[in-house]
């Protein structure tokens, strides 16, 4: 996914190399002139000598040697993130197959105190200014992209940090929660078609290079039909934010959904018009597709925030539910010891008896299992037998009948 970005980064830096060398040589010459002018001003003291020294200093200050181009990073502290943003004109992407960035955001290296400033301003584009002893950095319009792959357990851990949601950090992400295919994976899946790989790499590479040519932000406009789609979508989302709406529980996130749809429309538009996207309006068709993507993220946000706010034993209970209905047929009566034996290890760690019992209680509350009748007969000496359960003969209904709110807009 990130390969074309690294390739674009290398190409941009190579193109900048000659300019960087020229600026470095010029700066060295001006430093020599500045030092000479200062010596003359000290020894001479005339207004002309002082003005010559001041002019040499102004020329030296005006020459900036360009930094090495960096489009992407994977693990960066908030302070270093701000420094890189300053050096790169306010643009940076944090992309990683791991979730280490959340360790940093939540304050792992700052005494447990979250440092959210560059990540919040980087989403909104608000001015980011750092005034500290020996450090002054100003970014008028920062644009920070974060894309990471994390486990559901990490989502739950993130949710345990109240400030992340209270200050709107969690509301700034678009979430995708794919189905866990472990146990059902194809051992010999078809390769991505070469034409698709080539198109993706070429398009992303060209897009990064073309956007690098922009010295100032450009304004993208919508056609009248596209604007009407956005207005209608905003109205539809607003209703769903009410107390009886399906997005009420994540209204802090969903209140930004229409804005996300507009951003997606702009990105798709630029990907389709690499050279002159700023010169023509975003079409109705592009906006309609962006709304479909936004609907996808809305459904997945409900799942993600459900993981973040759910009972910690819910995931184990969900796994048990699959085990209870092999081949859509209810399992024969089983014991708690059977369940513990089956789920002795999960997510890389041992499962406790208390966790097994809590998950079974959840399944019992929801009617999937019930305590089995006590077997009659002569009691056996020793410790009591493990609790036995019966499984509901009707398997759970897993068909998603949720109405897609964007259907009436297509």
C-alpha positions, 0 to 999 in steps of 0.5 A, a space after each residue: 500500500 505504501 510502496 508508491 509513496 516511498 517511491 514518490 518520496 525518493 523521486 521528489 528528494 532526488 529532484 530536490 538534491 541539486 537545489 539543496 546543493 546550490 542553496 548549501 553552497 550559497 549559504 556557505 558563501 553568505 556566511 563568509 560574507 556575513 562574518 567579514 562584514 561583521 569584522 569590518 563593522 566592529 573595526 570601522 564602526 561607520 554607518 555604511 559598514 554597519 548597514 553592510 553587515 546588516 544587509 549580509 545578515 538579512 541575505 543569510 537569513 533569507 536563504 533556507 536549505 531545503 530539508 530532505 523530502 519526507 512524505 511518510 513515517 511510522 513511529 514518531 513522537 508528538 514533538 518530532 511530528 511537529 518538527 517534521 511537519 514544519 520542515 515538510 510544509 505542513 504535510 506528513 503521513 503516519 502509516 504503519 501495520 502496527 498500532 505503536 503510534 497509540 502508545 505515543 499518543 496516549 502518553 507512554 513516553 510522557 508520564 501517561 499524559 496524552 499529547 494530542 495537539 499535532 494530531 488534533 490540529 493536523 486533522 482540522 487544519 488549524 494553525 499549529 504553534 509551538 513556543 517552548 524554550 529553545 523551540 519555536 515552530 509555526 504551521 499555518 495549515 497542517 495536514 496529517 494523515 494517519 493510517 494504522 492496522 490494529 487489533 480489536 483488543 487495542 481499540 478497547 485499550 484506547 477507549 480506556 483513555 477518556 481524554 482521547 474521546 473527550 477531546 475528539 481524537 477518536 472522532 477523527 478516524 475512519 474505522 474498518 473492522 473486517 471479518 476475522 478469517 482465521 480458520 477460513 483463509 484460502 491457502 492459495 488465494 489469487 494474486 492481485 491482477 497485474 493491471 490493478 497493481 500497476 494502476 494503483 502504483 502509477 496513480 498514487 505515485 503520479 498523484 503525490 508528485 502532482 500535489 507536490 507542485 502546489 505552492 498554495 492550497 487549492 479550492 475544490 468546488 462542487 457541481 450544483 447536483 453534487 452539492 445537493 447530494 451533500 446537503 441531503 446527506 447531511 440532513 439524513 445523518 442529522 436525523 440519525 444523531 437524535 436520541 432514537 437514531 442509530 448513530 446517537 451512541 457515536 454522535 461525536 464521530 457521526 457529526 463529522 461524517 458528512 465532512 468526511 464524505 466531502 473529503 473523500 469526494 475531493 480525494 477521489 476527484 483528484 485521483 481521477 484528474 491528476 493534473 487539473 483536478 483543481 480546475 474543474 468541479 467535483 461531479 455528482 457521480 464522484 460525490 455519490 460514490 464518496 457517500 457510499 464509502 462514507 456509509 461503509 465507514 458509518 457501519 464499521 464505526 458502529 462496530 469499532 465503537 461497540 468494541 471500545 465500549 463493550 463488555 470486555 468478555 464480549 469477544 470471548 462470548 462471540 467466539 464461543 457462540 461460533 463454537 456452540 453451533 458447528 455447521 449451524 447445528 446446536 452443540 450437545 450439552 457441554 461443561 464449563 470445563 469443556 469451554 475452558 479446554 477449547 478456549 484455554 489460550 486466546 489472543 496470545 495469552 491464557 484465559 482464566 476460569 473467571 473469564 470463561 465463566 463471565 462469557 458463559 453468563 453473557 451467553 446465558 443472559 442472551 438465551 443461547 445457553 441455559 444450565 442443564 438439569 443436574 444429573 441424578 445418581 450417587 454423588 461422587 467424592 471429590 470436588 463438585 463437577 463442572 457446571 453443565 449447559 444446554 445449547 438453544 437448538 435454534 442457531 443465531 440469526 446472522 443476516 444483517 437487515 440494516 437499511 442502508 441510509 444512502 440508498 435513497 441518495 443513489 
